[in-house]
Structures are given as structure tokens and as C-alpha cells.
Amino acid sequence: MNNGPENLSRSVLTDPVNFLAFGFGTGLAPFAPGTFGSIPGLILFWLTLDFGLYVQLSIAIAMALVGIWICGESARRIGVHDHGGIVWDEIVGMYVTLFLAPVSIVGFVLAFVLFRIMDIVKPWPIRDLDHSMQGGLGIMLDDLLAAVYAAVLLALYGWFVT
């Protein structure tokens, strides 16, 4: 596939797999697609707050498992492993991070910032995994680990603040 911006945009907007992988189009942002791609995860978490923990956990697990296929298949279709615009992994990572965030604007903003920092910096062993694993599992796993790191920091924040 010719991966020029026009062809990529057309593919994302017309192919359901790419549309999901690119976070409903947020991954097409001209800068910081991962940051823009994290926003749907935050919105989805907010919309599911009243569903209860078990339903939210089920949603997170389903999104992660489906995401392995979605991210891998999208990468295959566009011919680029872990293209920066593939942000389904950021959506899931943001959703997972929010499990330990205080339910407040400050808590959600802190969760967003911590997740983005962990995803960008990729502390050990995230960077090693990111470079060593291929396919959808590799694309998803580094963001899930970044979510765990951010969630641990949120838990520590909650412990110290309360």
C-alpha cells in the first residue's frame, strides 16, 4: 500500500479495522497521535463509570484481546509495524490506567499525564519489549505495561494524599 498521508487517511476512514486501530481517526492527528488517541480511552472510562468494576474489567480485557488482532491486522494492512497512528493500544492503556485514578478531574488529568509519560519514556522493561516483540501482541503489550506503571504511581499518589 502507498502510505502517503492521503492514501493512509482514506484507508483509515474506509477500512473498519484501520478505523478502530487509528482510534476512530484520532491517530491521524498531525502531531502527538498517541496523546490524541488516549482521549477516547478516557471518554470510554467516564461513560462506563456506573457499570461497576466487573463490567469495566470485562471491557478492558475484551478491548485488550481484540486489540491484539486489530493492531496487528492494521499494521499488516498498512505495511508498517506499530505505526504511530495505531492508537487502539493507547485507548486500552488509558482505560486500564484509570482503574486506580481518583474519580475527579484532578485524578483523571493525573492519570492521563502519567500514562502519556510512561508510554513516551518507556521505562525498563517496556522499551525492551517494544523493540523485541512483533505483531499485535507487541503493539498492545508496551502500552499495557505503561498503564500498569502509571496505575502504580496513581495508587502511590492516592496512598500519600489520603
DSSP file (Angstrom, degrees, kcal/mol; ACC not computed):
  #  RESIDUE AA STRUCTURE BP1 BP2  ACC     N-H-->O    O-->H-N    N-H-->O    O-->H-N    TCO  KAPPA ALPHA  PHI   PSI    X-CA   Y-CA   Z-CA
    1    1 A M              0   0    0      0, 0.0     2,-0.6     0, 0.0     7,-0.0   0.000 360.0 360.0 360.0 138.4    0.0    0.0    0.0
    2    2 A N        -     0   0    0      1,-0.1    77,-0.0     5,-0.0     0, 0.0  -0.689 360.0-158.4 -75.0 118.8    1.2    3.5   -0.8
    3    3 A N        +     0   0    0     -2,-0.6    -1,-0.1     4,-0.1    75,-0.0   0.071  38.0 141.3 -95.3  25.9    1.4    5.0    2.7
    4    4 A G     >  -     0   0    0      1,-0.1     4,-2.9     4,-0.1     5,-0.3  -0.260  68.2-104.7 -59.9 157.8    1.2    8.7    1.7
    5    5 A P  H  > S+     0   0    0      0, 0.0     4,-2.5     0, 0.0     5,-0.2   0.861 120.0  49.6 -56.3 -39.0   -0.9   10.8    4.0
    6    6 A E  H  > S+     0   0    0      2,-0.2     4,-2.2     1,-0.2     5,-0.2   0.932 114.4  43.6 -67.9 -44.5   -3.8   11.0    1.6
    7    7 A N  H  > S+     0   0    0      2,-0.2     4,-2.6     1,-0.2    -1,-0.2   0.888 114.3  50.7 -67.5 -38.3   -3.9    7.2    1.0
    8    8 A L  H  X S+     0   0    0     -4,-2.9     4,-2.8     2,-0.2     5,-0.2   0.937 110.7  48.6 -64.5 -45.6   -3.4    6.5    4.7
    9    9 A S  H  X S+     0   0    0     -4,-2.5     4,-2.4    -5,-0.3    -2,-0.2   0.920 112.1  49.1 -59.7 -43.9   -6.3    8.8    5.6
   10   10 A R  H  X S+     0   0    0     -4,-2.2     4,-1.3     1,-0.2     5,-0.2   0.927 112.4  48.4 -61.5 -44.5   -8.5    7.2    3.0
   11   11 A S  H  X S+     0   0    0     -4,-2.6     4,-2.2     1,-0.2     3,-0.3   0.907 112.2  48.5 -63.0 -42.0   -7.6    3.8    4.3
   12   12 A V  H  < S+     0   0    0     -4,-2.8    -1,-0.2     1,-0.2    -2,-0.2   0.900 114.7  44.9 -65.1 -40.2   -8.3    4.7    7.9
   13   13 A L  H  < S+     0   0    0     -4,-2.4    -1,-0.2    -5,-0.2    -2,-0.2   0.641 122.7  35.0 -82.1 -13.7  -11.6    6.3    7.1
   14   14 A T  H  < S+     0   0    0     -4,-1.3    -2,-0.2    -3,-0.3    -1,-0.2   0.613 103.3  72.6-114.1 -16.5  -12.9    3.5    4.9
   15   15 A D     X  -     0   0    0     -4,-2.2     4,-2.8    -5,-0.2     5,-0.2  -0.894  67.3-151.3-104.2 116.5  -11.4    0.3    6.4
   16   16 A P  H  > S+     0   0    0      0, 0.0     4,-2.1     0, 0.0     5,-0.2   0.850  96.0  52.1 -56.8 -36.5  -13.2   -0.7    9.7
   17   17 A V  H  > S+     0   0    0      2,-0.2     4,-2.8     1,-0.2     5,-0.2   0.954 114.1  41.9 -65.5 -48.3  -10.1   -2.4   11.1
   18   18 A N  H  > S+     0   0    0     -7,-0.2     4,-2.7     2,-0.2     7,-0.2   0.864 110.9  57.8 -65.8 -35.0   -7.9    0.7   10.4
   19   19 A F  H  <>S+     0   0    0     -4,-2.8     5,-2.7    -8,-0.2     6,-0.6   0.921 112.8  39.6 -61.3 -43.7  -10.6    3.0   11.7
   20   20 A L  H ><5S+     0   0    0     -4,-2.1     3,-1.9     3,-0.2    -2,-0.2   0.939 115.5  51.0 -69.2 -47.2  -10.6    1.2   15.0
   21   21 A A  H 3<5S+     0   0    0     -4,-2.8    66,-2.4     1,-0.3    67,-1.6   0.867 108.7  52.7 -59.7 -36.6   -6.8    0.8   15.2
   22   22 A F  T ><>S-     0   0    0     -4,-2.7     5,-2.9    64,-0.3     3,-0.8   0.089 122.4-107.0 -89.0  23.9   -6.4    4.5   14.5
   23   23 A G  G X 5S-     0   0    0     -3,-1.9     3,-1.7     1,-0.3    -3,-0.2   0.884  73.7 -51.3  57.7  47.1   -8.8    5.3   17.4
   24   24 A F  G 3 <S-     0   0    0     -5,-2.7    -1,-0.3     1,-0.3    -4,-0.2   0.774 114.8 -46.4  62.6  26.4  -11.8    6.4   15.3
   25   25 A G  G X 5S+     0   0    0     -3,-0.8     3,-1.7    -6,-0.6    -1,-0.3   0.231 114.4 112.0 101.3 -12.1   -9.5    8.7   13.4
   26   26 A T  G X 5 +     0   0    0     -3,-1.7     3,-1.6     1,-0.3    -3,-0.2   0.801  70.0  66.2 -65.0 -26.7   -7.6   10.3   16.3
   27   27 A G  G 3 <S+     0   0    0     -5,-2.9    -1,-0.3     1,-0.3    -4,-0.1   0.582  87.3  70.1 -70.3  -8.4   -4.4    8.5   15.2
   28   28 A L  G <   +     0   0    0     -3,-1.7    -1,-0.3    -6,-0.4    -2,-0.2   0.432  68.1 130.3 -86.0   0.5   -4.4   10.7   12.1
   29   29 A A    <   -     0   0    0     -3,-1.6     5,-0.1     1,-0.2     8,-0.0  -0.280  65.9-128.5 -54.0 138.0   -3.6   13.8   14.2
   30   30 A P  S    S+     0   0    0      0, 0.0     2,-0.3     0, 0.0    -1,-0.2   0.688  89.6  22.9 -68.9 -17.0   -0.6   15.5   12.6
   31   31 A F  S    S+     0   0    0      1,-0.1     5,-0.2     2,-0.0    -2,-0.0  -0.990 125.4   8.8-145.2 151.3    1.3   15.6   15.9
   32   32 A A    >>  +     0   0    0     -2,-0.3     4,-2.2     1,-0.1     3,-0.5   0.885  62.5 171.7  49.3  51.6    1.2   13.5   19.1
   33   33 A P  H 3> S+     0   0    0      0, 0.0     4,-2.8     0, 0.0     5,-0.1   0.848  75.2  57.2 -60.3 -32.2   -1.2   10.9   17.7
   34   34 A G  H 3> S+     0   0    0      2,-0.2     4,-0.9     1,-0.2     5,-0.1   0.871 106.9  48.2 -65.2 -36.0   -0.7    8.8   20.9
   35   35 A T  H X> S+     0   0    0     -3,-0.5     4,-0.6     2,-0.2     3,-0.5   0.937 115.3  43.3 -68.7 -47.1   -1.9   11.7   23.1
   36   36 A F  H >< S+     0   0    0     -4,-2.2     3,-0.9     1,-0.2    -2,-0.2   0.876 111.8  56.4 -64.3 -36.0   -4.9   12.3   20.9
   37   37 A G  H 3< S+     0   0    0     -4,-2.8     4,-0.5    -5,-0.2    -1,-0.2   0.704  98.4  61.1 -70.1 -19.6   -5.5    8.5   20.8
   38   38 A S  H <X S+     0   0    0     -4,-0.9     4,-1.6    -3,-0.5     3,-0.5   0.737  87.3  76.0 -76.2 -22.5   -5.6    8.3   24.5
   39   39 A I  H <X S+     0   0    0     -3,-0.9     4,-2.5    -4,-0.6     5,-0.2   0.899  88.8  54.3 -60.8 -44.5   -8.6   10.6   24.7
   40   40 A P  H  > S+     0   0    0      0, 0.0     4,-2.8     0, 0.0    -1,-0.2   0.855 106.0  55.0 -60.0 -30.8  -11.2    8.0   23.6
   41   41 A G  H  > S+     0   0    0     -4,-0.5     4,-2.2    -3,-0.5    -2,-0.2   0.901 109.0  46.9 -65.3 -40.4  -10.0    5.7   26.4
   42   42 A L  H  X S+     0   0    0     -4,-1.6     4,-2.3     2,-0.2    -1,-0.2   0.926 113.8  47.6 -65.2 -45.4  -10.6    8.4   28.9
   43   43 A I  H  X S+     0   0    0     -4,-2.5     4,-2.5     1,-0.2    -2,-0.2   0.926 111.5  50.5 -63.0 -44.6  -14.1    9.2   27.5
   44   44 A L  H  X S+     0   0    0     -4,-2.8     4,-1.3     1,-0.2    -1,-0.2   0.908 110.0  50.1 -61.3 -41.8  -15.0    5.5   27.4
   45   45 A F  H >< S+     0   0    0     -4,-2.2     3,-0.5     1,-0.2     4,-0.4   0.934 110.6  49.8 -61.6 -44.7  -13.9    5.0   31.0
   46   46 A W  H >< S+     0   0    0     -4,-2.3     3,-1.0     1,-0.2     4,-0.3   0.902 110.2  50.9 -59.6 -41.7  -16.0    8.0   32.0
   47   47 A L  H 3< S+     0   0    0     -4,-2.5    -1,-0.2     1,-0.2     3,-0.2   0.738 113.5  45.3 -69.5 -22.0  -19.0    6.6   30.2
   48   48 A T  T X< S+     0   0    0     -4,-1.3     3,-1.8    -3,-0.5     4,-0.4   0.310  78.1 107.4-104.4   8.7  -18.7    3.2   31.9
   49   49 A L  G X  S+     0   0    0     -3,-1.0     3,-0.8    -4,-0.4    -1,-0.2   0.871  81.4  48.1 -53.9 -40.6  -18.1    4.5   35.5
   50   50 A D  G 3  S+     0   0    0     -4,-0.3    -1,-0.3    -3,-0.2    -2,-0.1   0.469  91.1  82.2 -82.7  -0.4  -21.6    3.4   36.5
   51   51 A F  G <  S-     0   0    0     -3,-1.8     4,-0.3     1,-0.2    -1,-0.2   0.704  98.2-118.2 -77.8 -18.8  -21.3   -0.1   35.1
   52   52 A G    <>  -     0   0    0     -3,-0.8     4,-2.4    -4,-0.4     5,-0.2  -0.023  27.2 -76.6  94.7 157.6  -19.3   -1.4   38.1
   53   53 A L  H  > S+     0   0    0      1,-0.2     4,-2.9     2,-0.2     5,-0.2   0.882 124.8  51.5 -59.2 -45.3  -15.9   -2.8   38.4
   54   54 A Y  H  > S+     0   0    0      1,-0.2     4,-2.1     2,-0.2    -1,-0.2   0.886 111.9  46.2 -66.1 -38.5  -16.5   -6.3   37.0
   55   55 A V  H  > S+     0   0    0     -4,-0.3     4,-2.4     2,-0.2    -1,-0.2   0.920 113.6  49.7 -68.3 -42.4  -18.1   -4.9   33.8
   56   56 A Q  H  X S+     0   0    0     -4,-2.4     4,-2.6     2,-0.2    -2,-0.2   0.907 110.7  49.7 -62.9 -41.2  -15.3   -2.4   33.4
   57   57 A L  H  X S+     0   0    0     -4,-2.9     4,-2.7     2,-0.2    -1,-0.2   0.905 110.2  51.1 -62.8 -40.1  -12.7   -5.1   33.9
   58   58 A S  H  X S+     0   0    0     -4,-2.1     4,-2.6    -5,-0.2    -2,-0.2   0.903 110.0  49.6 -63.0 -40.7  -14.5   -7.2   31.3
   59   59 A I  H  X S+     0   0    0     -4,-2.4     4,-2.9     2,-0.2    -2,-0.2   0.930 111.5  49.0 -62.4 -45.7  -14.5   -4.3   28.9
   60   60 A A  H  X S+     0   0    0     -4,-2.6     4,-2.3     2,-0.2    -2,-0.2   0.921 113.2  46.2 -61.6 -45.0  -10.8   -3.8   29.4
   61   61 A I  H  X S+     0   0    0     -4,-2.7     4,-2.7     2,-0.2     5,-0.2   0.930 114.1  48.0 -64.2 -45.5   -9.9   -7.4   28.9
   62   62 A A  H  X S+     0   0    0     -4,-2.6     4,-2.8     1,-0.2     5,-0.3   0.920 112.2  49.3 -61.9 -43.6  -12.1   -7.6   25.8
   63   63 A M  H  X S+     0   0    0     -4,-2.9     4,-2.0    -5,-0.2    -1,-0.2   0.890 112.8  47.9 -63.5 -38.6  -10.6   -4.5   24.4
   64   64 A A  H  X S+     0   0    0     -4,-2.3     4,-1.4    -5,-0.2    -2,-0.2   0.934 114.5  44.7 -67.9 -45.7   -7.0   -5.7   25.0
   65   65 A L  H  X S+     0   0    0     -4,-2.7     4,-1.0     1,-0.2     3,-0.4   0.933 117.9  43.2 -66.0 -45.7   -7.7   -9.2   23.5
   66   66 A V  H  X S+     0   0    0     -4,-2.8     4,-2.8    -5,-0.2     3,-0.3   0.866 108.8  61.7 -65.2 -35.2   -9.5   -7.7   20.4
   67   67 A G  H  X S+     0   0    0     -4,-2.0     4,-2.9    -5,-0.3     5,-0.4   0.813  93.0  62.5 -62.6 -31.8   -6.8   -5.1   20.3
   68   68 A I  H  X S+     0   0    0     -4,-1.4     4,-1.7    -3,-0.4    -1,-0.2   0.945 112.6  36.8 -58.2 -46.5   -4.0   -7.6   19.7
   69   69 A W  H  X S+     0   0    0     -4,-1.0     4,-3.1    -3,-0.3     5,-0.3   0.944 117.4  50.9 -71.0 -47.5   -5.8   -8.6   16.5
   70   70 A I  H  X S+     0   0    0     -4,-2.8     4,-2.5     1,-0.2     5,-0.2   0.933 114.6  42.7 -57.2 -49.7   -6.9   -5.1   15.5
   71   71 A C  H  X S+     0   0    0     -4,-2.9     4,-2.3     2,-0.2    -1,-0.2   0.920 117.2  46.4 -66.1 -43.7   -3.4   -3.6   15.9
   72   72 A G  H  X S+     0   0    0     -4,-1.7     4,-2.0    -5,-0.4    -2,-0.2   0.913 114.8  46.6 -64.5 -42.8   -1.6   -6.5   14.2
   73   73 A E  H  X S+     0   0    0     -4,-3.1     4,-2.6     2,-0.2    -2,-0.2   0.890 112.2  50.0 -68.7 -39.5   -4.0   -6.6   11.3
   74   74 A S  H  X S+     0   0    0     -4,-2.5     4,-2.5    -5,-0.3     5,-0.3   0.926 110.2  50.7 -64.4 -43.4   -3.9   -2.8   10.8
   75   75 A A  H  X>S+     0   0    0     -4,-2.3     4,-1.3     1,-0.2     5,-1.2   0.905 111.9  48.1 -59.7 -41.0   -0.1   -2.9   10.8
   76   76 A R  H  <5S+     0   0    0     -4,-2.0    -2,-0.2     1,-0.2    -1,-0.2   0.922 111.5  49.9 -65.0 -43.5   -0.2   -5.6    8.3
   77   77 A R  H  <5S+     0   0    0     -4,-2.6    -2,-0.2     1,-0.2    -1,-0.2   0.868 118.2  37.3 -66.5 -37.3   -2.7   -3.8    6.1
   78   78 A I  H  <5S-     0   0    0     -4,-2.5    -1,-0.2     2,-0.2    -2,-0.2   0.600 107.1-125.9 -91.6 -10.1   -0.7   -0.5    6.0
   79   79 A G  T  <5S+     0   0    0     -4,-1.3     2,-0.4    -5,-0.3    -3,-0.2   0.719  74.6 106.6  78.4  21.6    2.6   -2.3    5.9
   80   80 A V    > < -     0   0    0     -5,-1.2     3,-1.0    -6,-0.2     2,-0.3  -0.967  66.1-132.7-135.9 118.5    4.2   -0.6    9.0
   81   81 A H  T 3  S-     0   0    0     -2,-0.4    -9,-0.1     1,-0.3    55,-0.0  -0.538  89.5  -7.1 -70.0 130.4    4.7   -2.3   12.3
   82   82 A D  T 3  S-     0   0    0     -2,-0.3    -1,-0.3   -11,-0.2   -10,-0.1   0.880  84.6-162.0  50.6  48.6    3.4   -0.2   15.2
   83   83 A H    X   -     0   0    0     -3,-1.0     3,-2.0     1,-0.1    -1,-0.1  -0.308  27.2-117.3 -53.6 140.5    2.7    2.9   13.0
   84   84 A G  T 3  S+     0   0    0      1,-0.3    -1,-0.1     3,-0.0    -2,-0.0   0.745 113.3  60.0 -57.1 -24.7    2.4    5.9   15.3
   85   85 A G  T 3  S+     0   0    0    -57,-0.1     2,-0.9   -52,-0.1    -1,-0.3   0.640  77.1  97.4 -81.3 -13.7   -1.2    6.4   14.2
   86   86 A I    <   +     0   0    0     -3,-2.0   -64,-0.3     1,-0.2     4,-0.1  -0.663  45.0 157.4 -75.1 108.3   -2.2    3.0   15.5
   87   87 A V     >  +     0   0    0    -66,-2.4     4,-2.2    -2,-0.9     3,-0.4   0.285  35.4 104.6-122.6   8.6   -3.6    4.1   18.8
   88   88 A W  H  > S+     0   0    0    -67,-1.6     4,-2.4     1,-0.2     5,-0.2   0.895  85.1  56.2 -55.4 -36.8   -6.0    1.4   19.9
   89   89 A D  H  > S+     0   0    0      1,-0.2     4,-2.5   -68,-0.2    -1,-0.2   0.856 105.7  49.6 -64.4 -35.6   -3.3    0.4   22.3
   90   90 A E  H  > S+     0   0    0     -3,-0.4     4,-2.7     2,-0.2     5,-0.2   0.875 108.1  53.9 -69.1 -37.2   -3.3    3.9   23.8
   91   91 A I  H  X S+     0   0    0     -4,-2.2     4,-2.2     2,-0.2    -2,-0.2   0.951 114.1  41.1 -60.0 -48.9   -7.1    3.7   24.2
   92   92 A V  H  X S+     0   0    0     -4,-2.4     4,-2.7     2,-0.2     5,-0.2   0.917 114.3  52.2 -66.6 -43.5   -6.8    0.5   26.1
   93   93 A G  H  X S+     0   0    0     -4,-2.5     4,-2.4     1,-0.2    -2,-0.2   0.903 110.9  47.4 -60.0 -42.2   -3.8    1.7   28.1
   94   94 A M  H  X S+     0   0    0     -4,-2.7     4,-1.8     2,-0.2    -1,-0.2   0.922 111.2  51.4 -65.0 -43.5   -5.6    4.8   29.2
   95   95 A Y  H  < S+     0   0    0     -4,-2.2     4,-0.4    -5,-0.2    -2,-0.2   0.921 112.2  46.2 -58.4 -46.2   -8.7    2.9   30.1
   96   96 A V  H >< S+     0   0    0     -4,-2.7     3,-1.5     1,-0.2     4,-0.3   0.902 108.5  56.1 -65.4 -42.2   -6.6    0.5   32.3
   97   97 A T  H >< S+     0   0    0     -4,-2.4     3,-1.4     1,-0.3    -1,-0.2   0.879  98.6  62.5 -56.7 -39.2   -4.7    3.3   33.9
   98   98 A L  G >< S+     0   0    0     -4,-1.8     3,-1.2     1,-0.3    -1,-0.3   0.622  79.8  83.7 -68.3 -12.8   -7.9    5.0   35.1
   99   99 A F  G <  S+     0   0    0     -3,-1.5    -1,-0.3    -4,-0.4    -2,-0.2   0.845 101.4  34.8 -58.6 -32.3   -8.9    2.0   37.3
  100  100 A L  G <  S+     0   0    0     -3,-1.4    -1,-0.3    -4,-0.3    -2,-0.2   0.290  95.7 109.3-106.6  10.5   -6.7    3.4   40.1
  101  101 A A  S <  S-     0   0    0     -3,-1.2     7,-0.1    -4,-0.2     2,-0.1  -0.642  78.1-107.7 -84.8 141.2   -7.3    7.1   39.4
  102  102 A P        -     0   0    0      0, 0.0     2,-2.0     0, 0.0     9,-0.1  -0.450  37.3-112.2 -59.9 139.7   -9.4    9.1   41.9
  103  103 A V  S    S+     0   0    0      4,-0.1     2,-0.3    -2,-0.1     3,-0.1  -0.556  83.8  93.4 -80.7  83.9  -12.8    9.8   40.2
  104  104 A S  S  > S-     0   0    0     -2,-2.0     4,-2.7     1,-0.1     5,-0.2  -0.954  90.4 -99.5-160.3 166.9  -12.2   13.5   39.8
  105  105 A I  H  > S+     0   0    0     -2,-0.3     4,-2.7     1,-0.2     5,-0.2   0.930 124.7  49.3 -61.8 -44.0  -10.9   15.9   37.2
  106  106 A V  H  > S+     0   0    0      1,-0.2     4,-2.7     2,-0.2    -1,-0.2   0.926 111.7  49.1 -61.5 -44.5   -7.6   16.1   39.0
  107  107 A G  H  > S+     0   0    0      2,-0.2     4,-2.4     1,-0.2    -2,-0.2   0.908 113.4  45.8 -61.7 -43.3   -7.4   12.3   39.2
  108  108 A F  H  X S+     0   0    0     -4,-2.7     4,-2.5     2,-0.2    -2,-0.2   0.899 113.8  48.4 -69.1 -40.2   -8.3   11.8   35.5
  109  109 A V  H  X S+     0   0    0     -4,-2.7     4,-2.7    -5,-0.2     5,-0.2   0.925 112.6  48.9 -64.8 -43.4   -5.8   14.5   34.4
  110  110 A L  H  X S+     0   0    0     -4,-2.7     4,-2.8    -5,-0.2     5,-0.2   0.914 111.6  49.4 -61.9 -43.1   -3.1   13.0   36.6
  111  111 A A  H  X S+     0   0    0     -4,-2.4     4,-2.6    -5,-0.2     5,-0.2   0.920 111.6  49.4 -61.2 -44.2   -3.8    9.5   35.1
  112  112 A F  H  X S+     0   0    0     -4,-2.5     4,-2.4     2,-0.2    -2,-0.2   0.939 114.0  44.6 -60.7 -48.9   -3.7   10.9   31.6
  113  113 A V  H  X S+     0   0    0     -4,-2.7     4,-2.5     2,-0.2    -2,-0.2   0.928 114.7  48.0 -64.6 -46.3   -0.4   12.7   32.2
  114  114 A L  H  X S+     0   0    0     -4,-2.8     4,-2.6    -5,-0.2     5,-0.2   0.912 112.3  49.0 -63.0 -42.4    1.2    9.7   33.9
  115  115 A F  H  X S+     0   0    0     -4,-2.6     4,-2.5    -5,-0.2    -1,-0.2   0.933 111.9  48.4 -63.0 -44.3    0.1    7.3   31.2
  116  116 A R  H  X S+     0   0    0     -4,-2.4     4,-2.3    -5,-0.2     5,-0.2   0.908 112.1  49.6 -63.8 -40.2    1.4    9.5   28.5
  117  117 A I  H  X S+     0   0    0     -4,-2.5     4,-3.1     2,-0.2     5,-0.4   0.948 113.1  45.9 -62.4 -47.8    4.8    9.9   30.3
  118  118 A M  H  X S+     0   0    0     -4,-2.6     4,-2.0     1,-0.2    -2,-0.2   0.883 114.0  49.2 -63.2 -37.8    5.1    6.2   30.8
  119  119 A D  H  < S+     0   0    0     -4,-2.5    -1,-0.2    -5,-0.2    -2,-0.2   0.857 117.6  40.0 -70.5 -35.1    4.2    5.5   27.2
  120  120 A I  H  < S+     0   0    0     -4,-2.3    -2,-0.2    -5,-0.2    -3,-0.2   0.927 122.1  39.1 -79.1 -47.1    6.6    8.0   25.8
  121  121 A V  H  < S-     0   0    0     -4,-3.1    -3,-0.2    -5,-0.2    -2,-0.2   0.856  86.9-160.6 -72.8 -35.8    9.6    7.4   28.1
  122  122 A K     <> -     0   0    0     -4,-2.0     5,-0.8    -5,-0.4    -3,-0.1   0.969  11.9-152.5  51.6  67.1    9.0    3.6   28.1
  123  123 A P  T > 5 -     0   0    0      0, 0.0     3,-2.3     0, 0.0     4,-0.4  -0.208  42.1 -35.8 -63.7 160.9   11.0    2.7   31.3
  124  124 A W  T 3 5S+     0   0    0      1,-0.3    -2,-0.0     2,-0.2     0, 0.0  -0.288 129.3  14.5 -56.6 138.2   12.5   -0.7   31.6
  125  125 A P  T 3>5S+     0   0    0      0, 0.0     4,-2.4     0, 0.0    -1,-0.3  -0.915 115.3  71.2 -96.1  14.8   11.3   -3.3   30.6
  126  126 A I  H <>5S+     0   0    0     -3,-2.3     4,-2.8     1,-0.2    -2,-0.2   0.926  99.3  49.0 -59.7 -46.8    8.8   -1.6   28.4
  127  127 A R  H  ><S+     0   0    0     -5,-0.8     4,-1.9    -4,-0.4    -1,-0.2   0.910 111.1  50.5 -60.6 -42.8   11.4   -0.3   25.8
  128  128 A D  H  > S+     0   0    0      1,-0.2     4,-1.6     2,-0.2    -1,-0.2   0.922 112.9  45.9 -61.7 -43.8   12.9   -3.8   25.6
  129  129 A L  H  X S+     0   0    0     -4,-2.4     4,-2.2     1,-0.2    -2,-0.2   0.908 109.3  55.7 -63.8 -41.4    9.5   -5.4   25.0
  130  130 A D  H  < S+     0   0    0     -4,-2.8    -1,-0.2     1,-0.2    -2,-0.2   0.864 114.2  39.7 -59.6 -36.9    8.6   -2.7   22.5
  131  131 A H  H  < S+     0   0    0     -4,-1.9    -1,-0.2    -5,-0.2    -2,-0.2   0.708 119.3  44.7 -86.2 -20.9   11.7   -3.4   20.4
  132  132 A S  H  < S+     0   0    0     -4,-1.6     2,-0.4    -5,-0.2    -2,-0.2   0.731  98.7  71.3-100.0 -22.3   11.7   -7.2   20.7
  133  133 A M     <  -     0   0    0     -4,-2.2     2,-0.2    -5,-0.2    -1,-0.0  -0.791  60.1-164.8-102.9 138.0    8.1   -8.2   20.1
  134  134 A Q     >  +     0   0    0     -2,-0.4     4,-1.1     4,-0.1     3,-0.3  -0.603  46.3  28.5-108.2 171.7    6.3   -8.1   16.8
  135  135 A G  H  > S-     0   0    0     -2,-0.2     4,-1.9     1,-0.2     5,-0.1  -0.095 109.0 -41.4  75.9-172.7    2.7   -8.2   15.8
  136  136 A G  H  > S+     0   0    0      1,-0.2     4,-2.5     2,-0.2     5,-0.2   0.832 133.5  57.3 -62.5 -35.7   -0.4   -7.1   17.6
  137  137 A L  H  > S+     0   0    0     -3,-0.3     4,-2.9     1,-0.2    -1,-0.2   0.924 108.1  47.6 -62.9 -43.0    0.8   -8.5   21.0
  138  138 A G  H  X S+     0   0    0     -4,-1.1     4,-1.2     1,-0.2    -1,-0.2   0.889 111.6  50.7 -63.4 -39.3    3.9   -6.4   20.8
  139  139 A I  H  X S+     0   0    0     -4,-1.9     4,-0.6     1,-0.2    -2,-0.2   0.915 118.1  38.3 -64.7 -42.7    1.9   -3.3   19.9
  140  140 A M  H  X S+     0   0    0     -4,-2.5     4,-2.0     1,-0.2     3,-0.4   0.885 107.6  62.6 -75.6 -39.5   -0.5   -3.8   22.8
  141  141 A L  H  X S+     0   0    0     -4,-2.9     4,-2.4     1,-0.2     5,-0.2   0.858  97.6  53.4 -63.8 -40.2    1.9   -5.1   25.5
  142  142 A D  H  X S+     0   0    0     -4,-1.2     4,-2.0     1,-0.2    -1,-0.2   0.887 112.0  46.4 -64.7 -35.5    4.1   -2.0   25.8
  143  143 A D  H  X S+     0   0    0     -4,-0.6     4,-2.1    -3,-0.4    -1,-0.2   0.853 110.1  53.1 -74.4 -33.3    1.0    0.2   26.4
  144  144 A L  H  X S+     0   0    0     -4,-2.0     4,-1.9     2,-0.2    -2,-0.2   0.902 110.9  47.2 -66.5 -38.9   -0.5   -2.2   28.9
  145  145 A L  H  X S+     0   0    0     -4,-2.4     4,-2.6     2,-0.2    -2,-0.2   0.898 109.8  52.8 -67.4 -39.2    2.8   -2.1   30.9
  146  146 A A  H  X S+     0   0    0     -4,-2.0     4,-2.5     1,-0.2    -2,-0.2   0.890 108.5  52.0 -60.7 -37.5    2.9    1.7   30.7
  147  147 A A  H  X S+     0   0    0     -4,-2.1     4,-2.8     2,-0.2    -2,-0.2   0.901 108.2  50.3 -64.5 -41.3   -0.7    1.6   32.1
  148  148 A V  H  X S+     0   0    0     -4,-1.9     4,-2.5     2,-0.2    -2,-0.2   0.933 111.2  48.5 -63.1 -45.5    0.5   -0.6   35.0
  149  149 A Y  H  X S+     0   0    0     -4,-2.6     4,-2.1     1,-0.2    -2,-0.2   0.941 114.2  45.9 -58.6 -47.8    3.4    1.7   35.7
  150  150 A A  H  X S+     0   0    0     -4,-2.5     4,-2.2     1,-0.2    -2,-0.2   0.895 111.8  51.7 -63.7 -40.0    1.0    4.8   35.6
  151  151 A A  H  X S+     0   0    0     -4,-2.8     4,-2.5     2,-0.2    -1,-0.2   0.888 107.9  51.9 -65.0 -39.0   -1.6    3.0   37.8
  152  152 A V  H  X S+     0   0    0     -4,-2.5     4,-2.4     2,-0.2    -1,-0.2   0.923 110.1  49.1 -62.5 -43.4    1.0    2.1   40.4
  153  153 A L  H  X S+     0   0    0     -4,-2.1     4,-2.4     1,-0.2    -2,-0.2   0.882 110.7  51.0 -63.5 -37.1    2.1    5.7   40.6
  154  154 A L  H  X S+     0   0    0     -4,-2.2     4,-2.8     2,-0.2    -2,-0.2   0.902 108.9  50.9 -64.9 -40.9   -1.6    6.7   40.9
  155  155 A A  H  X S+     0   0    0     -4,-2.5     4,-2.3     2,-0.2    -2,-0.2   0.913 110.8  48.5 -63.2 -42.3   -2.0    4.2   43.7
  156  156 A L  H  X S+     0   0    0     -4,-2.4     4,-2.5     2,-0.2     5,-0.2   0.910 110.7  51.4 -63.3 -41.7    1.0    5.7   45.5
  157  157 A Y  H  X S+     0   0    0     -4,-2.4     4,-2.4     1,-0.2     5,-0.2   0.943 111.3  47.4 -58.1 -48.8   -0.4    9.2   45.0
  158  158 A G  H  X S+     0   0    0     -4,-2.8     4,-1.9     1,-0.2    -2,-0.2   0.866 111.2  51.7 -61.2 -37.4   -3.7    8.1   46.5
  159  159 A W  H  < S+     0   0    0     -4,-2.3    -1,-0.2     1,-0.2    -2,-0.2   0.903 114.5  41.8 -67.0 -41.9   -1.9    6.5   49.4
  160  160 A F  H  < S+     0   0    0     -4,-2.5    -2,-0.2     1,-0.2    -1,-0.2   0.828 116.2  48.4 -75.7 -31.6    0.2    9.6   50.2
  161  161 A V  H  <        0   0    0     -4,-2.4    -2,-0.2    -5,-0.2    -1,-0.2   0.832 360.0 360.0 -80.3 -32.9   -2.7   12.0   49.7
  162  162 A T     <        0   0    0     -4,-1.9    -1,-0.2    -5,-0.2    -2,-0.2   0.462 360.0 360.0 -94.3 360.0   -5.3   10.2   51.8
